[in-house]
Amino acid sequence: MTKIALITDLHFGARGGSLNFDNYFKKFYQEFFFPYLKENKIESAILLGDTFDVRKSTDTQILHNCLDYLIGNINFE
């Protein structure tokens, strides 16, 4: 049986690109989300939308952080 995680409404850059919120998101992914996937042998995750809080522009630091601790944890096979 294949297990798939569904995740939505990530809203990177929330609260005007607040680094406090961004640090909270980082902690969530590093300490909960990815360890949970690994512990439960979930090999696939589907992002269902609202990845960024603002569609027209995203702060470059927020984008870099998203790539670092979200996309950086994905194993592309």
N, C-alpha and C positions, 0 to 999 in steps of 0.2 A: 504494500500500500504506500503510495506517495503522499507525503504530508506537504501542505502548502500554507504559508503564512500570508494573510491578507493585511495590508496596512494602508491607511488613508489619512488625509488631513495632517501631513507632516508640518506644513507651514513654516519652513525655514525662513528666517528673517522676521519672525513675528515681533510685534511691539516695536516697530520701527528699526529692526535690526539689532535689538538689544542683545548685548553679549552675555548678559545674565541668563536670558532665555536660551541662547545658543549653548551655553555651558550646561544647562539643564538637559537640553536635547542630547548633547554629547554623552553626558552621564547615563541617560536612558539607553542609548544604543550600545555603549561600551559595557555597562554593568548589568543590563537586563535583556534587551532585545536579542543581540547576537549570541550571548551565552545561552539564552533560552532556546534559540534555534538549534544551536549545537547540541545542547543537552537532550533535546527532544528529537534529534536527527531529522530536522526539517531542512530540506535541501533547496527549496524554492520559496521565493517571496514575490508577491505581486503588489506593486504600488498602484493604488487606485485613484490617485489624483491629489490635487492641492499640495504638491511638493513644496512649492515656495509660496510665501505669503503675498507677495506682490508680483503680478504677472509682467508688468512693463519694465521693471528694473529690479535687480537684486544686488545688494552690496557685495563687492568682490571678496571681502573677508568671510561673509556668510557662505558664499558660493564655494570658496576654498575649503571652509570647514565641513560643508556638506560632502564635498568630494572626498575629503580626508577620512571622516569617521563613518560615513554611510557607504558611499561607493567603494571606498578603500577596503571594506570588509567583504566585498562580494568576490566570490571565486568564479571567474568566467571560464568554464570548461567547454 
